Amino acid sequence: MSRSSMSFTPSRPSPARMLSRARAAGVPEARWRPGLAVQPFHSEIFAPASEASGAGLALALARDVFAALGQDEDARPVLWVQDRKAIRLGGRPFLHGLPPAWRDRLIHVAASTPEDALFALEEGLKCRDLACVIGEIAGNPRALDFTASRRLSLAAERHGVRLWLVRLDAVPDLSSARMRWQVCAARSPRPRWNPVAPGSATWHAELFRARGHVPGEWMLCDDNGTLRIHRDADRAAATDPVHLVRPTVGRSLAARARA
């Protein structure tokens, strides 16, 4: 066969190659900020198991990415994988506590061992019909070494499915995750209308490793059930949430409590 008769079909560039081209063009900011369209496909979040800070940050980062990419109306399923120890320490995802758009498309996988959880995560990253994958693994299991982390990174970048892996009660070790966070509970802001009322859920997030971004600190707030991230420097200027309680639909809170 002659060279002139050979036909080549151009292949679509992988998401990882597109991300590297964007970085080479100088798209990323020197400091990470909410709303960046260029985000890594594999991130790790280290959080205590006694609070929901890790899951809260994972949800906030996922929603931030979808909003930046204009995919707020994405109806693809979301895969959530937990190993047995993570379920025992932090519990399963509560559907009514998730954003309304996520409640009907959550796929939960309860794995017996970290090995099974890693297998489910990698298989989920190979499915382009998923919007994203969130995982929760407790401690520092031997199965989650650098090789396993590298496999997750390659699968996420090759198939274009983002992964947020929450490490509960774990110590940061060697990993190929492109972005690594440390998050914990923070003091809630004082409500505007009732100083003695409990404030909105607030967490302190520290970005201690990221390719293309310098380390920094941010605050994560859950105002009126809507997760959002703002810069730590803007925390003092942020307004307090106005909607402190949800509508009772004609019934008082006391009547609902007696019911």
C-alpha positions as CSV (number, residue, x, y, z in Angstrom):
1,M,0.0,0.0,0.0
2,S,1.4,3.3,-1.0
3,R,1.7,6.2,1.4
4,S,-0.8,8.3,-0.7
5,S,-3.5,5.6,-0.3
6,M,-3.2,5.5,3.5
7,S,-5.9,7.3,5.3
8,F,-5.6,8.5,8.9
9,T,-8.5,9.4,11.2
10,P,-7.7,12.3,13.5
11,S,-8.1,11.3,17.1
12,R,-9.8,13.5,19.6
13,P,-7.3,14.9,22.1
14,S,-7.6,13.5,25.6
15,P,-8.8,15.8,28.4
16,A,-5.4,15.6,30.0
17,R,-3.8,16.9,26.8
18,M,-6.3,19.7,26.5
19,L,-5.6,20.7,30.1
20,S,-1.8,20.7,29.5
21,R,-2.3,22.9,26.4
22,A,-4.4,25.3,28.5
23,R,-1.7,25.5,31.1
24,A,0.9,26.1,28.4
25,A,-1.2,29.0,27.2
26,G,-1.2,30.6,30.6
27,V,-4.9,30.1,31.4
28,P,-4.5,29.1,35.1
29,E,-4.2,31.8,37.7
30,A,-1.2,31.9,40.0
31,R,-3.7,31.5,42.9
32,W,-6.6,29.2,42.7
33,R,-10.0,30.8,43.0
34,P,-13.6,29.7,42.7
35,G,-15.0,29.7,39.1
36,L,-11.9,28.5,37.2
37,A,-12.9,26.4,34.2
38,V,-9.6,24.6,34.1
39,Q,-9.6,22.1,37.0
40,P,-7.7,18.9,37.7
41,F,-9.4,15.6,37.1
42,H,-8.1,14.0,40.3
43,S,-8.2,15.8,43.7
44,E,-7.8,14.5,47.3
45,I,-9.4,16.0,50.4
46,F,-8.1,15.1,53.9
47,A,-10.8,15.6,56.5
48,P,-11.7,14.4,60.0
49,A,-14.3,11.5,60.0
50,S,-16.3,13.1,62.9
51,E,-17.6,15.9,60.6
52,A,-19.0,16.3,57.1
53,S,-16.3,18.7,56.0
54,G,-14.7,16.4,53.5
55,A,-18.0,15.6,51.7
56,G,-19.0,19.3,51.9
57,L,-15.9,20.4,50.2
58,A,-16.1,17.7,47.5
59,L,-19.7,18.8,46.7
60,A,-18.7,22.4,46.6
61,L,-15.8,21.8,44.3
62,A,-17.9,19.7,42.0
63,R,-20.6,22.3,41.7
64,D,-18.1,25.0,41.2
65,V,-16.5,23.1,38.3
66,F,-19.9,22.4,36.7
67,A,-20.9,26.1,37.0
68,A,-17.6,27.2,35.5
69,L,-18.1,24.8,32.5
70,G,-21.7,25.8,32.1
71,Q,-22.9,22.3,33.0
72,D,-25.4,23.2,35.8
73,E,-28.1,21.4,33.9
74,D,-26.1,18.2,33.5
75,A,-28.4,15.3,34.4
76,R,-25.8,12.5,34.3
77,P,-25.5,10.3,37.4
78,V,-23.0,10.9,40.1
79,L,-21.1,7.9,41.6
80,W,-20.4,8.0,45.3
81,V,-18.2,5.2,46.6
82,Q,-17.4,4.4,50.3
83,D,-15.5,1.6,52.0
84,R,-16.9,-0.1,55.1
85,K,-14.8,1.9,57.5
86,A,-15.8,5.2,56.0
87,I,-19.4,4.3,56.3
88,R,-19.0,3.3,59.9
89,L,-17.2,6.5,60.8
90,G,-19.1,9.1,58.8
91,G,-22.3,7.4,57.7
92,R,-23.9,7.1,54.2
93,P,-24.8,10.1,52.1
94,F,-28.1,11.7,53.1
95,L,-30.2,12.3,50.0
96,H,-32.2,15.2,51.4
97,G,-29.0,16.9,52.5
98,L,-27.6,16.9,49.0
99,P,-28.3,19.7,46.4
100,P,-31.8,19.2,44.9
101,A,-30.4,18.6,41.5
102,W,-28.3,15.7,42.8
103,R,-30.9,13.7,44.8
104,D,-32.4,11.8,41.9
105,R,-29.1,10.9,40.2
106,L,-26.9,9.6,42.9
107,I,-25.4,6.1,42.6
108,H,-24.1,4.9,46.0
109,V,-21.6,2.0,46.2
110,A,-20.8,0.5,49.6
111,A,-17.6,-1.5,49.3
112,S,-16.4,-4.0,51.8
113,T,-12.7,-3.2,51.6
114,P,-10.5,-0.4,50.3
115,E,-9.5,-2.7,47.4
116,D,-13.1,-3.0,46.4
117,A,-13.6,0.8,46.7
118,L,-10.6,1.5,44.5
119,F,-11.8,-0.9,41.9
120,A,-15.3,0.7,41.9
121,L,-13.7,4.2,41.6
122,E,-11.5,3.2,38.7
123,E,-14.4,1.5,36.9
124,G,-16.6,4.5,37.4
125,L,-13.9,6.9,36.0
126,K,-14.0,4.8,32.8
127,C,-17.7,5.6,32.3
128,R,-18.2,8.8,30.4
129,D,-22.0,8.7,31.3
130,L,-21.1,9.8,34.8
131,A,-20.9,13.5,35.7
132,C,-18.3,12.9,38.3
133,V,-17.1,10.4,41.0
134,I,-16.8,11.0,44.7
135,G,-15.0,8.5,47.0
136,E,-14.5,8.2,50.7
137,I,-11.8,5.9,52.1
138,A,-10.8,5.9,55.8
139,G,-7.2,5.9,57.0
140,N,-4.2,5.0,55.0
141,P,-4.8,1.5,53.7
142,R,-1.9,-0.3,52.1
143,A,-3.9,-0.7,48.9
144,L,-4.1,3.1,48.3
145,D,-0.4,3.5,47.4
146,F,1.2,5.7,44.7
147,T,0.5,3.1,42.1
148,A,-3.2,3.0,42.9
149,S,-3.3,6.7,43.0
150,R,-1.6,6.9,39.6
151,R,-4.1,4.5,38.1
152,L,-7.0,6.8,39.3
153,S,-5.3,9.9,37.8
154,L,-4.7,8.2,34.5
155,A,-8.3,6.9,34.3
156,A,-9.8,10.3,35.2
157,E,-7.7,12.2,32.7
158,R,-8.1,9.7,29.9
159,H,-11.9,9.5,30.1
160,G,-12.6,13.1,31.3
161,V,-14.5,12.1,34.5
162,R,-13.4,14.1,37.6
163,L,-12.7,12.4,40.9
164,W,-12.8,13.9,44.4
165,L,-11.4,11.4,46.8
166,V,-12.1,12.2,50.5
167,R,-9.5,10.7,52.9
168,L,-11.1,10.4,56.3
169,D,-8.7,10.5,59.3
170,A,-5.8,10.0,57.0
171,V,-2.2,11.3,56.9
172,P,-1.1,12.9,53.6
173,D,1.2,10.4,51.9
174,L,2.7,10.0,48.4
175,S,0.0,10.5,45.8
176,S,-0.4,11.6,42.1
177,A,-3.5,13.7,42.8
178,R,-3.2,17.1,41.0
179,M,-4.8,19.0,43.8
180,R,-4.8,18.2,47.6
181,W,-6.9,19.9,50.3
182,Q,-7.0,19.8,54.1
183,V,-10.4,20.8,55.5
184,C,-11.9,21.0,59.0
185,A,-14.8,22.6,60.7
186,A,-14.6,26.4,61.4
187,R,-16.5,28.8,63.6
188,S,-19.9,29.8,62.0
189,P,-20.6,33.5,61.4
190,R,-23.0,35.2,63.8
191,P,-26.5,35.3,62.3
192,R,-27.7,38.8,61.5
193,W,-31.2,38.6,63.0
194,N,-30.7,36.3,66.1
195,P,-27.2,36.4,67.7
196,V,-27.9,33.3,69.8
197,A,-29.1,31.2,66.9
198,P,-26.7,28.6,65.4
199,G,-24.9,29.9,62.4
200,S,-24.6,28.3,59.0
201,A,-22.3,25.4,58.6
202,T,-18.7,26.6,57.9
203,W,-15.5,24.9,57.1
204,H,-11.9,26.0,56.7
205,A,-10.2,24.6,53.5
206,E,-6.5,24.7,52.9
207,L,-5.0,24.0,49.5
208,F,-1.6,22.6,50.3
209,R,-0.6,21.1,47.0
210,A,-1.7,21.9,43.4
211,R,-0.1,21.8,40.0
212,G,-0.1,25.3,38.6
213,H,-1.5,27.0,41.8
214,V,0.2,28.4,44.9
215,P,-1.1,27.2,48.3
216,G,-3.9,29.2,49.9
217,E,-6.8,29.1,52.3
218,W,-10.5,29.5,51.7
219,M,-13.8,29.3,53.6
220,L,-16.7,27.0,52.7
221,C,-20.2,28.1,53.8
222,D,-23.6,26.4,53.6
223,D,-25.9,29.4,53.4
224,N,-29.6,28.4,53.1
225,G,-28.6,24.9,51.9
226,T,-26.5,26.2,49.1
227,L,-22.8,25.3,49.2
228,R,-20.5,28.1,48.0
229,I,-16.8,28.9,48.4
230,H,-15.4,32.4,48.9
231,R,-11.9,33.6,49.6
232,D,-10.7,33.9,53.1
233,A,-10.0,37.6,52.7
234,D,-13.6,38.2,51.7
235,R,-15.0,36.5,54.7
236,A,-15.2,39.7,56.8
237,A,-17.1,41.5,54.0
238,A,-19.5,38.6,53.2
239,T,-23.1,39.3,54.2
240,D,-24.9,37.0,56.6
241,P,-27.6,34.7,55.2
242,V,-31.1,36.3,55.2
243,H,-33.1,33.1,54.9
244,L,-32.4,31.4,58.3
245,V,-35.2,28.8,58.1
246,R,-37.2,27.2,55.4
247,P,-40.9,28.0,54.8
248,T,-43.2,26.0,57.1
249,V,-46.1,25.9,54.5
250,G,-48.7,27.5,56.8
251,R,-47.7,25.6,59.9
252,S,-45.5,26.9,62.8
253,L,-42.3,25.2,63.7
254,A,-43.8,24.3,67.1
255,A,-46.7,22.6,65.5
256,R,-44.3,20.6,63.3
257,A,-42.3,19.6,66.3
258,R,-45.4,18.3,68.2
259,A,-46.4,16.4,65.1
